[in-house]
Amino acid sequence: MSATEPETQVVTAPRKKEKKLKPARKQVKPGDVEKKEAPQTGKEYNIWYNKWAGGDREDSYSNKTKSQTRCNIKRDAGLTRANTTGVKYCCLFFARGCCPYGWECEYLHMLPDASTALPDTSKDCFARDKFSDYRDDMGGVGSFQRQNRTLYIGRIKETGTGVETEEVVRRHFKEWGEIEKIRVLQYRSVAFVTYVSEFNAQFAKEAMACQSLDNDEILNVRWATEDPNPTSKVAEKRRLEDLGREAIQAKMDPRIIDAMQAMRALEEGQEYDQDDDANEQDERGAKRQRLIEAADADEEIPLPPEPQLKQRTGLLSSDALEGLKYFAEIRRKNGLGSAAAPPKAVAAPPPSGGLGLGDYASDEDD
């Protein structure tokens, strides 16, 4: 190498260190959380609603006490025994910010993963059994008959406009997962938070129960009822259909799908082409979208023409005559005797005028 040639130096960018999860810390020490029993206001304790029956009201502000602990994902999340044993459920006390076990806990100390399917769909992300219907106050675990991703947030102290309130709600609830939309009912102290994943909604419901935002209020977090908006119902139905289709296709071998489509094309006597099949699916999706838009705009959707019925000539229809001719031809080919000629269609006599009494005769002439 001569002295006149410049030396080239290769500068490599420094690699970013992968952030490794640390062992989960113990959120509280045993005995730090003061357990307060609800005052007895009735003679029977309702384990379904977790309160005394009679005398008290679930919606009473005085009966709601602020939570003593709150979860902090950045500080509290970490590895536990569940990461080695394969348990996919989250710790309920970790979500509430009061798990004393830390890395020794048998459940996960992190946000639920939306891409990971739970072993049992009848349980929530905390391994609690769901029920067939919601409670009257829309509290509790929830129902397995509907995928609910929306939370009802009540008792919000509004100190500004609806946009400012939405910013406050988003800042506090985005910690528990990706938010799809937020709707604030101004001057009613109510907001609806919809998450992308149902698991994040379940985690947020427990994490924000009896917590406060910026004004030291005590939130009332429950499940939201079904949205009565027809457009939202159609969109939710389409989303569930797409999820089901993707789940089925992910479990099936693509070669089996191609083979089934090819067999269907052969049965119909058509040539199978993958590009034509993709175009046909796009046309079906576009047609469905047009029908949905027409329904939203209250337009009149044209109905398909009704099939015209074949007119009957005489006593036997044309289909019956064709059937008799077919069986007569088979009998002639098998040599079972001379084929009987198919009966001729007898034309119905034209209706006569009047009451038709003149067609009847009498033996006696008057």
Number of C-alpha atoms within 10 A of each C-alpha: 6 5 6 6 7 8 8 6 6 6 6 6 6 6 6 6 6 6 6 8 9 12 16 22 19 18 22 16 11 11 8 11 13 7 8 7 6 10 10 14 13 13 10 11 14 12 9 9 14 11 18 18 16 13 9 14 12 12 10 8 12 8 12 13 12 14 16 14 20 19 20 16 16 9 10 21 23 19 22 22 18 19 15 9 10 11 14 19 23 23 22 20 20 32 28 24 22 21 22 19 18 24 21 15 18 19 25 26 29 20 21 24 16 13 7 8 11 18 11 10 12 15 18 21 24 21 18 13 15 17 15 11 12 18 15 8 11 17 16 18 20 23 20 17 12 11 13 20 19 26 22 19 22 17 16 23 19 18 11 11 10 17 12 12 22 20 11 14 21 15 11 14 19 15 17 24 20 14 19 13 12 16 16 17 12 16 13 12 15 19 22 21 23 21 24 15 20 19 24 23 26 24 23 24 26 21 25 24 18 20 20 19 16 12 10 11 15 21 23 21 23 22 24 17 12 11 11 8 8 11 14 12 13 12 12 14 12 12 12 12 12 12 12 12 11 12 11 11 12 10 8 11 10 11 9 10 11 14 11 12 15 17 13 14 14 12 8 10 9 11 10 16 12 11 8 11 12 11 11 12 11 12 12 12 12 12 12 12 12 13 14 15 13 13 14 12 9 9 10 8 10 6 6 6 6 6 6 6 6 9 8 12 12 13 12 14 13 15 11 11 14 12 12 15 17 12 13 19 14 12 15 13 12 9 9 10 10 11 15 12 9 14 10 10 14 10 11 9 7 6 8 10 8 7 8 9 9 9 7 6 8 6 5 5 5 4
